[in-house]
Amino acid sequence: TSPMASSVQPRTILTPNAENLLCSLLTSALLSRDPNLFHFLLCTFLCLNSRPN
């Protein structure tokens, strides 16, 4: 493995821990009724999940 590899995020589906974290953040955003926060988190979640393998 090259030194570069460790500094670059692997392009994989999110780990269960990351998904749980994002889900709880999305829930918090919904409960806070902040559409901007919810939209930002949702976009982040979708971007991370739609990366090619």
N, C-alpha and C positions, 0 to 999 in steps of 0.2 A: 504493500500500500504506500502511496506517495504521501509526503507531508501535506500536500494540498487537500487530500481527502478528509483529513480530520477537521479542517476548518470550514468545509462546505457541508451544509445541511444535506443529509441523505434524502433523496426524493422518493419517499415511501409514504404509504398511508399512515396517518397518525397512530401512535401507540394508544392503547386503551387509556393509559393515564392522561395523556394529552387530550383525548376526546372527552374524558370525564371532566377535566378542568374546564375545557371550552363549554361543555354542556352546562356546568354550574355557573359559568360566567354569563351564558346566554339566559339562563333562568334568572339570575340576578338582574340582568338588564331588563328582562320582561317585567319583573316585579317592581323595578324602579320606574317603569313606564318612561324610559328614556329612549325614544326611537333612534336617535343618532348612535347611541352606544350599542343598541341591539343590532343596528344595521352594520356597524363597523365590525362587531364580533362575528356576525353571520358571514360577512364577506371574507373575513380572515379564515373562518372555519372552512368555507367552501374552497377558498384558494389553496389552503393546505391539503385538503382532501382530494383536490382534482389534479394534483401534480402527477405527471406520468411516472410510471414505475421504471 
